Amino acid sequence: IRRQLMGHTAAPKGQLLAEQSKPATGKDRVVPCRKLVESVGATCHCCINRHRQPAAPSGFQQTLVILRHSERRDVVDESYSSSQEGLVWPHDAPLTAYGVYLARKVACELEELHEQA
């Protein structure tokens, strides 16, 4: 949707924000806005991205935890893939005993973190 706007006013939610101009050729062209859109939910024509105002401080602090899988049997034991269990479950190898220990240890750490967060 092309709209002719005066200055850099915010477009209603879901509509593009742009300025209309006439270059030397005399033809109309839409020039993207170069200022940040000030209204929440407006869309900037130049990058078609939504620009949002920063959220008001709420006292909430987000915590992000990144984990990877624990030690699996197919990684430690090269013969697992040719074993009877490995043939039945080729993509779902069980954890090793040490892998179970690591998973329990991380679970305890996450529980402590949850109490703090």
C-alpha positions as a printed Julia matrix, in Angstrom:
117×3 Matrix{Float64}:
  0.0     0.0     0.0
  1.53    3.31   -1.01
  0.51    6.34    0.98
  1.64    9.9     0.55
  2.65   11.2     3.95
  3.78   14.63    5.05
  7.1    14.49    6.89
  7.83   11.37    8.9
  4.6    10.59   10.63
  3.83    7.06   11.7
  1.55    4.98    9.52
 -1.26    2.98   11.07
 -0.41   -0.58   12.06
  0.14   -2.82    9.04
  0.64    0.01    6.52
  3.89    1.18    4.98
  5.59    4.44    5.89
  7.11    6.42    3.02
  7.52    9.87    1.48
  6.51   10.81   -2.05
  9.04   12.79   -4.11
  9.67   13.85   -7.73
 13.24   13.32   -8.98
 14.72   15.12  -12.02
 12.89   12.74  -14.37
  9.56   14.15  -13.16
  8.22   10.71  -12.29
  6.86    9.97   -8.86
  8.85    7.58   -6.73
  8.45    6.35   -3.19
 11.41    7.2    -0.95
 11.71    5.11    2.21
 11.7     6.9     5.52
 15.06    7.2     7.21
 13.82    7.96   10.72
 12.74    5.45   13.28
  9.04    4.91   13.36
  7.72    6.19   16.64
  4.44    4.38   16.95
  4.4     0.79   18.14
  3.49   -1.66   15.4
  4.16    0.66   12.45
  6.19   -0.7     9.53
  9.12    1.12    7.91
  9.07    0.99    4.08
 12.86    0.92    3.7
 13.36   -2.39    5.44
  9.79   -3.65    5.99
 10.75   -4.32    9.59
  8.67   -3.57   12.6
 10.18   -0.92   14.86
  8.95   -1.12   18.42
  9.47    1.13   21.36
 11.49   -0.41   24.18
  9.34   -2.13   26.77
  8.79   -0.32   30.02
 10.92   -1.66   32.86
  8.95   -4.31   34.71
 11.53   -5.69   37.1
 11.56   -8.93   35.11
 15.02  -10.21   34.24
 15.15  -12.91   31.6
 17.52  -15.84   32.06
 18.63  -17.9    29.08
 20.17  -21.34   29.56
 21.77  -23.17   26.65
 22.23  -26.92   27.03
 23.4   -29.68   24.79
 22.63  -33.36   25.07
 24.62  -35.37   27.58
 27.12  -38.1    26.78
 25.48  -40.76   24.59
 26.47  -44.36   24.17
 26.81  -44.18   20.36
 29.44  -41.43   20.7
 31.52  -43.31   23.31
 31.12  -46.87   21.96
 31.86  -47.22   18.23
 30.35  -50.73   18.18
 26.92  -49.44   19.33
 25.68  -48.74   15.78
 26.2   -52.4    14.8
 24.79  -53.82   18.05
 21.25  -55.24   18.27
 20.04  -52.19   20.24
 21.84  -49.82   17.85
 20.13  -51.41   14.84
 16.69  -51.09   16.47
 17.27  -47.53   17.77
 19.88  -46.0    15.41
 18.88  -42.38   16.12
 17.98  -42.63   19.8
 21.01  -43.93   21.66
 20.78  -44.1    25.46
 22.94  -42.01   27.76
 26.01  -43.58   29.29
 26.22  -43.93   33.08
 28.39  -40.81   33.1
 25.84  -39.07   30.85
 23.09  -39.8    33.4
 25.34  -38.41   36.16
 25.96  -35.22   34.15
 22.25  -34.81   33.42
 21.39  -35.11   37.13
 24.12  -32.63   38.05
 22.84  -30.08   35.51
 19.26  -30.64   36.71
 20.33  -29.7    40.26
 22.11  -26.59   38.95
 19.0   -25.58   37.0
 16.84  -26.08   40.07
 19.09  -23.69   42.02
 19.0   -21.2    39.15
 15.21  -21.43   39.01
 14.97  -20.46   42.68
 17.14  -17.39   42.04
 15.42  -16.31   38.82
